[in-house]
Amino acid sequence: MIPWLPEPSVEDQTYAKHGEHTLDWLYRSTNPRAVECRRFLNENVAALPESFQGNLKRELRNRWASAFFELVVARTLQEMGATLAVEELLSDGKRPDFTAAFPDGIVIVEANAPIINRAMKEEMRKKEELLAIVDSYKPVGWHIVAYRLPNIGHAESKKEFKKVIKEILSVSPPLSNDQSIEVKREIDSGVIDLCLYADNSGDGGPSSGPIYTVCGDAQEKIRYAVKNKRRQVRNAQYPAVLAIQGEEMFTDPEDFDRALFGDTMEKFDEYHRLVETRFKESGALLSNSGRDQEPTFAAVLVFPTVGFARCSAPILYWHPRATTTLPASFHVVEQRRYNREACEIQSTAASNSNLMDGLHCVNPAI
């Protein structure tokens, strides 16, 4: 059987370039990591229902991050024992992502990869364009770290930037393995601050930097995802679960605890003594609306980290008002529940620590 992503015929040991689509890199690169990433995609896409494969391949090109998450969710459900149907039509015309049939029940699963810290990611994309220019003039034998780059938008002229970069990177190969060169130049659009480090291991790899400050809007985006996706499964005849992707750089389990259930609040007196501790039920699963009704989502299945090298096992957050029963397979992952009497979040460890092994993730050491 011919794989979806074939091995390139021309030797190319380079890593992905700045701004390059992951699939474009995988179509051309022969380095060990690219080989493993191709293997991951070929194996996992081939394991899905054939009716889903063609559309998923197209969507991986058009919306890489969210389609990759859908791939991981689908494969995880299969590893849990489900037979999948994709985008089955509901009575209201909606088409949720997956209908997962287990031996002891059927569950509707809607997947969502919220865009966290959009403003910072937009800034990162602008810098990626500048780093791609830096790489195009990178001298032999050097690795470049960009500590500062100008603030140049996507549609703004980069003519001056290119001219200056070409000038300051016109240097000879390093004379020793510990040689470095620092360059700082101010242009109309801002400051260029680079450091060149000797690197005789190859082409030096893509330039790195600058460092970004993370702004915390993860909890807001998680709450919105729960609210926004309810309409997609509101008329489903089976219990519904929302799968949400976290991002290792921007989220941690505590963000999901707070976004879905709430947070512990402490009150101090004028002498800075703790006088009260209480749990504020501010999470998306503890809202007062529909208090007497069965919730739209019985639970939220959180994937803390999703990527080639690591797809962490999901955590199941139960809706406190849910009375529906989910298939036994959902009980093998870590469980988190809110105990209203104790006013605390309670956790139960996963009973199957090998659930994600079947996805055969890429060895991070490669």
N, C-alpha and C positions, 0 to 999 in steps of 0.2 A: 504494500500500500504506500503510495507517495505521500510523504508528510506535507502538512500545510506550509510549514516554513522549512524549505530545503537547506542543506548545507551549502554555503557559497562556494563557487568554483575558483575564486581568486583569493589568494592569501591576504588577510587584512587583520592585523592583531590590535587594531585601535579600539578604544572604548567609545561610547556614545559622545558625539559632539554637543556643544551647547546649543539648545534649541532643536535638536534632531529628534524626530519621532522615534519612539522605542522600536516600532516595527521596521523603520528604515534602517536602524542600526542592526537589528537582527537579520535583515535580508543581506547585509554586506559583511558583517564582522565574523572573523573566525577565531577570535580569542576564546579561551576556555570558559569565561563567564557567559559570553554570547551563546556558545554551544549549549551550556546548561539551561539558559533561559529559553532557547528554542525548544529544547527537550521538554521543559516544564509546560510550555504552551501547547506543543503538539500532543503530548500525552493527555493533558487535562481537557482540552477542547474535544479530542477524539472520544473521550469517555462520556460526553454529553449526548442527549438525544440528537440524532442526525438532523431533525427538523429545526433545531436550535443553532447548530454549528455555523451555518452560512451567515445568518443574521449577526451572530456574536462576532465573527471575524470582521464583518463590515463595521460593527459598532466599536470594536477595539481600535479601528483606524479613526473613527469620527469622534469618539469620546472615551479615550483610553482609560482614564482612572475609574469612572463609574462602571464601564463594561468589564474591566478587570475584576472589580469587586463582585459583579454579578456572576462571573465565572467561579470565583472562590466560594460564594454562597451556594451556587448550584452543586459544586463538587462536594462541599461539606455536607449538604443534605443527602447526597448520594452515599457518602461515607457513613452517615447516620442510618442508612438503610432505606432511603426513599426512592421511589420511582417518580420521575419528574414529568410533568406536562408544563409547557411554557405558554404564558399569556393566553390562558383560556378565557373565553368571553363570559362575563357575568350578566345578570339580568338587566343591569343598568347601563350596559355597554362598556364598562370598564374592563381592562385586561391586566390584572395583577401579574407580577413577574413569574411566580411559580405556584403550581399546585403539586404539593408533595404528598404522595400516597405511601403511607407506612402500613405494615401488617395490621396494626391496631388503630388506624385512624388516618384521616386526611387533614392537611393543614395548608392554608394559603400563606405564602411568604412573599412579602414585598421588600425589595432591597433598596437602600438609599445610602449614597456616599455624600454626605453634606460637604459643601465647600467651606472649609474653615479658614479664617484669616484671609479672606479674598483680597483685601487691599495689599497685604504683604506679599501674597503670591503674584499679584500684578506687578509689584515692584521687582520681585525676583525675575519675572519674565523679561522686564525691560533690561535688567542687568545681564540676563542670559544673552540677549542680543549683542550687548557690548563685549561680553566675554568671548563670544563667537568671533568677533572682529579681532580681539587680542590673540586668539588662537591662530587666526589666519596669518598673523605676522610673527608667530612665536619662533625664536631662533633655535637652532639645533642644540641639543644638550641641556636645555633649561626647562625647569618647571616654574610656572608663574603663579604667584599669589596676589590677587588684587585686594588691597585693604580698603581702598575707596575708588569709586567710579563716578563720573558725572551723572546728573539727573537728566537723561535724554529720553524723551518719549518715543513710542513706536513710530510715529509719523514724522518726527522731527529729524532734521538733517544731521547726519553723522560724519559729514565731510571733514570737519576740523578734527574730530576725534580720530578718524582713520589716519589722517596725515600725521598727527602727533604720535600715535601708537607706532606707525611704521618707522618714524624717526627714532624713537627711544628704544625700540627693539632691534635696531640694526647693530647688533653686537656679535662678537666672535664667540665660538664655543668656549665653555669654561676651561680654565687652565688646571684646576684641581677639583676634587670631589666635594670640598667644603667651601668653594667660592660662592659668593652671593653678591648681588647688585641691587641697590635700592634706588628707585626712581620716583620722583614726585614732581608733577607739573600741573599748573593751573591753566585751564582754558576757559572760554566764555561760558560754557555750560556747567563748569564745576571743576573738581580736583581729580587728577589721576594719580593714584598712589600705588605703585607696584613694587614687588620684590621678586627678583629672579634667583632661583636656587639651582645649583648644579645638579643634574640628573642624568646619569649615564646608563640608566636601566632601559632606555628605549626612547620614545618620542616625548617623554616628560608628562604625558597624559594631559587631559583638559585642564585649563587654568581654573583655579579655585578662588572662592571669596566673592564678594565681601560677606561679613557676618551681619545677620538680621536680628532685630529685636522682635520677639514673639508677642503678639497682642492676643489676649485671651477672650475670644468670642465663641469658644467651643460649646459651652453650655447653652448659649442662646441658639446656636445652629442646631444642636441636638433636639432641644425643645420644639423648635420650628419643624424639624423633620417629622417628629411624631404627629404634630397637629396637621401638617400639610398632607401626609400620606393616609390619613384616616378615610378620606373620601374615596380613595382608590379601592378599598376593601369593605366599605360600609355595608354593602348588600351581599357579601359572600355568605354562602350557606355552610361554610366550615369555619372553625376557629382560625384566626389570623395572627401571624407573627410578623413584626417588623424587624428586618435585619439592618443594622446601622454599622457603618465603617468608622473606626477611629483612625487617627493618624499619629504615628509614633512621635513625630516632632511637635505636635500641637495638642494631643489629648492624652489623658491617663484615666484609669478606672474611676478615680475620684470625680472627674468631670462628669462621667455618666451617672455616678451616684447622685450628684447634686442636680444634674439636669433632669433625671427621671424620678427621683424621690424627694430630694431636698438636702438641707444642710444643718449641722449642729450649730446653734447660736449660743454665744457666751455673753453674759451681762456682768459688768464690773461696777463697783461703787466708786465714789470720789477718791477713795484711797487705793484704787486699783486692785481691790479684792474681788475675787469671783463670787458673785452672789446668786447667779442663776444659770443653768444650762438647759436648753430646750431644743427640740428638733423642729425646724421650720419646714412644713410640708409644702414646699414651693415647686416640686418637680412636676413634669408633664404627666406622670401617671397618678398624681395625687390631686388633680384639679377637682373643684367642687361641681363642675358641670356633669350632668348625667349621672349623679350620685346613685340613683336607684336603677340604673340600666346596666346591662352587660356591656363592658367596654369593647370598643372596636377591635383593639389589639389585646389578645390575651397575654402577650409578653413581648419583650423587645430582646432580640438576639444581637449582642454587641460583639463585633470583631475588633479588638483593640489595635491590632497591627496587621496590615495586609500588604504583601509584596512578594517578589520572587524568592527572596532569601528567608522570609519568615511570614507565615500565615498563622498567627497565634490562635489558639483554641477559643471559641466564642464563650461569652458569659450570658446566661439567660436571666433577664430582669422580669419578674412576674408582676403583672398588674394586680394591685391589692384587691380589686373588685372582681377579678375574673373567677368565674365558677366553672367554665368549660375545662375539659381535660385534654391535655396534649398527649400525643403518643409517647410511649415510654422512652424512646430514643432521645427526647429532649431532656430527660433527667440525667443523662450521662455527663453533661457539661456542668460547669460551675453554675450554681444557682444563687440569685440574690433576691431577697424579699424584704418588704418593709413591714415590720411588726408594729401595728398602731398602738397596741397596749403598752409595749415596752418603749415605743417612740425611738426605734433604732433599726438600722439596716442589718439584716442577718444573712450570712453567707454560708453556703454548703459547697465543699470542694468537689471538683469533677471526679466521677468514678471511672472515667476512661481518659487517661492521660495521653493516649496514642491516637486520638481521633483524627488529627490532621496529618498523620504519617502517610496516609494514602495519596496525598497530593504531591508527595515527593518534591518538596521545595528545594531550591538551589542551595548548595552548600555555601554559607556566607564567607568561608575562607578562600573560595575560588576568585 
